[in-house]
């Protein structure tokens, strides 16, 4: 049973949008995971540098492709956003925390690409864009919710 149903559609649509965007990130991460695990060459069609970034020592954590971690994070964002849409208020702070962690990780990975690896991967940039947009939506939705609760 939901512990809090959002008051109106204006409080639901940001989380529905977050759910949809997280599916874009999930598809991107799954594609990178499959490419990594099967050893296939990744096609960089927009920019060059995918091989350098995804072949670097930063592309794995303890032997696990970073894309697997990304896929798990995006799936969790999707799940939490859907729970919020269906009125489960407990999911809101969990989503905020997860998205904050993802955004900080995104900044770190962008730094690595720019200043350590000196190459960019278009798939990584897509993930960075998706995470940044999700973070902005969650921030604005949180601000709107706080304003509505104090009014």
C-alpha positions in Angstrom: 0.0 0.0 0.0 1.5 3.4 -1.0 2.6 5.4 2.0 1.9 8.7 0.2 0.2 9.5 -3.0 1.5 12.6 -4.8 -0.9 15.4 -4.7 -1.1 16.1 -8.4 0.3 15.3 -11.8 2.8 18.1 -11.5 4.6 16.2 -8.7 4.6 12.9 -10.7 5.8 13.9 -14.2 9.4 14.7 -13.2 9.8 11.2 -11.9 8.1 9.6 -14.9 10.6 11.5 -17.1 13.5 10.3 -14.8 12.3 6.7 -15.4 12.3 7.1 -19.1 15.7 8.8 -19.2 17.1 6.1 -17.0 16.1 3.5 -19.6 18.3 5.4 -22.1 21.2 5.2 -19.7 20.5 1.5 -19.0 20.5 0.7 -22.8 23.8 2.5 -23.2 25.3 0.7 -20.2 24.1 -2.7 -21.3 25.5 -2.1 -24.8 28.9 -1.2 -23.3 28.7 -4.2 -21.0 27.9 -6.7 -23.9 30.7 -5.2 -26.0 33.2 -5.5 -23.1 32.2 -9.1 -22.1 32.2 -10.4 -25.7 35.4 -8.6 -26.6 33.9 -7.0 -29.6 35.4 -3.8 -31.1 33.3 -0.8 -30.1 32.3 1.5 -33.0 32.8 5.1 -32.3 30.8 6.9 -34.9 30.7 10.5 -33.7 34.1 11.0 -32.1 37.2 9.0 -31.7 38.6 7.8 -28.4 36.2 5.1 -27.4 38.9 2.4 -27.6 41.3 4.4 -25.5 38.7 5.2 -22.8 37.1 1.8 -22.6 40.5 0.1 -22.9 42.0 2.1 -20.0 42.5 0.8 -16.5 39.7 3.0 -15.4 37.1 1.0 -17.3 37.0 -1.8 -14.8 36.7 -1.9 -11.0 38.2 -5.1 -9.5 37.8 -6.8 -12.9 34.2 -5.8 -13.3 33.3 -3.5 -16.3 32.3 -0.1 -15.0 29.4 -0.3 -17.5 27.9 -3.1 -15.3 27.9 -0.7 -12.3 26.3 1.9 -14.5 23.6 -0.6 -15.7 22.8 -1.5 -12.0 22.6 2.2 -11.1 20.3 3.1 -14.0 18.1 0.1 -13.3 17.9 1.2 -9.6 17.0 4.8 -10.7 14.3 3.4 -13.0 12.9 1.3 -10.2 12.9 4.1 -7.6 11.4 6.6 -10.0 8.6 4.2 -10.8 7.9 3.6 -7.1 7.7 7.4 -6.6 5.2 7.7 -9.5 3.1 5.0 -7.8 3.1 6.9 -4.5 5.9 5.2 -2.5 7.4 8.2 -0.8 10.2 6.2 0.9 11.8 5.9 -2.6 12.3 9.7 -3.0 15.3 10.1 -0.6 16.9 6.9 -1.9 16.6 8.2 -5.5 18.1 11.6 -4.4 21.1 9.8 -2.8 21.7 7.5 -5.7 21.5 10.2 -8.3 23.9 12.4 -6.2 26.4 9.5 -6.1 26.0 8.9 -9.8 26.5 12.6 -10.6 29.7 12.8 -8.5 30.9 9.6 -10.3 30.1 11.2 -13.6 32.2 14.3 -12.8 35.1 12.0 -11.8 34.8 10.0 -15.0 34.7 13.2 -17.1 37.8 14.4 -15.4 39.6 11.1 -16.1 38.6 11.3 -19.8 39.7 14.9 -20.2 42.8 15.1 -18.0 44.2 11.6 -17.6 43.2 9.5 -20.6 43.0 12.5 -23.0 40.3 10.9 -25.0 36.5 10.9 -24.9 34.0 8.1 -25.5 30.7 9.0 -27.1 28.9 6.4 -25.1 30.4 7.7 -21.8 29.4 11.2 -22.8 25.9 10.1 -23.5 25.8 8.5 -20.0 27.2 11.7 -18.5 24.5 13.7 -20.2 21.7 11.4 -19.1 23.0 11.4 -15.5 23.3 15.2 -15.5 19.7 15.7 -16.8 18.4 13.2 -14.3 20.2 15.0 -11.5 18.8 18.4 -12.6 15.2 17.0 -12.8 15.6 15.4 -9.3 16.9 18.7 -7.9 14.1 20.8 -9.4 11.5 18.3 -8.3 12.8 18.3 -4.8 12.8 22.1 -4.7 9.2 22.2 -6.1 8.1 19.6 -3.5 9.6 21.5 -0.6 7.9 24.8 -1.8 4.6 23.0 -2.2 4.8 21.5 1.3 5.6 24.9 2.9 2.8 26.8 1.1 
